[in-house]
Amino acid sequence: MKFIATIFLMLFSISVMAQELPNAPTPVTHSQNYFKNHTNQVLIGSEFSIRTLDAWSTRTGIKTGYEEGGTFFGLASLKPVAAHTSTQYAYSLGMASVYTGVSAYLWHRGNTSRHSVLYHTASRLLIGSDLWYDGKADVNNLRIIY
């Protein structure tokens, strides 16, 4: 009886192994263009607006006697940047471009990864946290000016 069961099991295994296995399902990705998403457009517009307001308020504060005390990520003083209007605006718009570029990169990674929600959330949090930080600095600058 055991012999018959073993032969039956072997024949069944061979017939199962001979069948073709289906292909693995491809992950469904909802590829969204970063710059066509309405929420991202609002965040990018806000980022550039806040950075421009920061440049203007810093320049106005310096003209009224306020001394710039900020640093570039804690590494270098921003006094040389704040000394001229053109460098102040170039720095602010350049930083907004860098944050937008990194955020777009994270969004693209989310389109090509199975962790899309994580990457898309990180992309928006990057811009949102910078908006909060620069908005706070703008309020402080405006409080000093007026």
C-alpha positions as CSV (number, residue, x, y, z in Angstrom):
1,M,0.0,0.0,0.0
2,K,2.8,2.4,0.9
3,F,4.5,1.6,-2.4
4,I,1.4,2.5,-4.4
5,A,1.0,5.7,-2.5
6,T,4.6,6.6,-3.1
7,I,4.3,5.9,-6.9
8,F,1.1,7.9,-7.1
9,L,2.7,10.8,-5.3
10,M,5.7,10.7,-7.6
11,L,3.5,10.7,-10.7
12,F,1.4,13.5,-9.3
13,S,4.6,15.6,-8.5
14,I,6.0,15.0,-12.0
15,S,2.7,16.1,-13.6
16,V,2.6,19.2,-11.4
17,M,6.3,20.1,-12.2
18,A,5.6,19.7,-16.0
19,Q,3.0,22.4,-15.9
20,E,4.2,25.9,-16.7
21,L,4.2,28.3,-13.9
22,P,2.5,31.6,-14.5
23,N,4.6,34.8,-14.7
24,A,4.9,36.8,-11.6
25,P,2.6,39.8,-11.6
26,T,4.2,43.1,-12.5
27,P,3.7,45.8,-9.8
28,V,1.2,48.3,-10.8
29,T,2.7,51.8,-10.6
30,H,0.7,54.9,-11.1
31,S,3.3,57.0,-12.7
32,Q,2.5,60.6,-12.0
33,N,4.4,63.6,-13.3
34,Y,5.7,65.6,-10.4
35,F,5.2,69.0,-12.0
36,K,1.6,68.2,-13.2
37,N,0.3,67.3,-9.8
38,H,-1.7,70.2,-8.4
39,T,-0.6,69.8,-4.8
40,N,3.1,69.8,-5.9
41,Q,2.5,72.9,-8.0
42,V,1.1,74.7,-5.0
43,L,4.0,73.6,-2.9
44,I,6.6,74.7,-5.5
45,G,4.9,78.0,-6.0
46,S,4.8,78.5,-2.2
47,E,8.5,77.5,-1.9
48,F,9.6,80.1,-4.5
49,S,7.4,82.8,-3.0
50,I,8.6,82.2,0.6
51,R,12.2,82.2,-0.6
52,T,11.7,85.5,-2.5
53,L,10.0,87.0,0.5
54,D,12.9,85.9,2.7
55,A,15.4,87.5,0.3
56,W,13.4,90.8,0.2
57,S,12.9,90.9,4.0
58,T,16.5,90.2,4.7
59,R,17.7,92.9,2.3
60,T,15.2,95.4,3.8
61,G,16.3,94.5,7.3
62,I,20.0,94.9,6.4
63,K,19.3,98.4,4.9
64,T,17.6,99.4,8.2
65,G,20.6,98.3,10.3
66,Y,19.8,94.6,11.0
67,E,22.8,92.2,10.8
68,E,22.3,88.8,9.1
69,G,23.1,86.1,11.5
70,G,22.1,83.0,9.5
71,T,24.3,80.2,8.4
72,F,24.4,77.8,5.4
73,F,23.4,74.5,7.1
74,G,25.5,75.6,10.1
75,L,28.7,75.5,8.0
76,A,29.3,79.0,6.8
77,S,28.0,82.5,7.5
78,L,25.5,84.1,5.1
79,K,26.8,87.6,5.6
80,P,28.7,87.6,2.3
81,V,25.5,86.4,0.5
82,A,23.4,89.1,2.2
83,A,25.8,91.9,1.4
84,H,24.4,92.3,-2.1
85,T,20.8,92.2,-3.5
86,S,21.7,90.0,-6.5
87,T,23.5,87.4,-4.4
88,Q,20.7,87.3,-1.9
89,Y,18.1,86.7,-4.5
90,A,20.3,84.2,-6.4
91,Y,20.9,82.3,-3.2
92,S,17.2,82.2,-2.3
93,L,16.1,81.1,-5.7
94,G,18.9,78.6,-6.0
95,M,18.0,77.0,-2.7
96,A,14.3,76.8,-3.8
97,S,15.5,75.1,-7.0
98,V,17.6,72.6,-5.1
99,Y,14.7,71.7,-2.8
100,T,12.4,71.4,-5.8
101,G,14.9,69.2,-7.6
102,V,15.4,66.9,-4.6
103,S,11.7,66.7,-4.1
104,A,11.1,65.8,-7.8
105,Y,13.8,63.1,-7.5
106,L,12.0,61.6,-4.5
107,W,8.7,61.7,-6.4
108,H,10.3,60.0,-9.4
109,R,11.7,57.3,-7.2
110,G,8.2,56.8,-5.8
111,N,7.0,56.2,-9.4
112,T,9.5,53.5,-10.0
113,S,9.4,51.8,-6.5
114,R,7.0,49.6,-4.7
115,H,7.2,52.1,-1.8
116,S,5.5,54.9,-3.8
117,V,3.5,56.3,-0.9
118,L,6.7,56.6,1.2
119,Y,8.6,58.4,-1.5
120,H,5.7,60.7,-2.4
121,T,5.1,61.6,1.2
122,A,8.9,62.3,1.8
123,S,8.8,64.5,-1.4
124,R,6.0,66.6,0.0
125,L,7.4,66.7,3.5
126,L,10.7,68.0,2.3
127,I,9.1,71.1,0.7
128,G,6.6,71.4,3.5
129,S,9.3,71.4,6.2
130,D,11.4,74.0,4.3
131,L,8.2,76.2,3.9
132,W,7.6,76.0,7.6
133,Y,11.2,76.9,8.5
134,D,11.6,79.7,6.0
135,G,8.1,81.1,6.8
136,K,9.2,81.3,10.4
137,A,12.3,83.2,9.4
138,D,10.2,85.5,7.3
139,V,7.9,86.3,10.2
140,N,11.0,87.0,12.3
141,N,12.5,89.3,9.7
142,L,9.2,91.2,9.2
143,R,8.9,91.6,13.0
144,I,12.4,93.2,13.1
145,I,11.7,95.5,10.2
146,Y,8.3,96.7,11.4
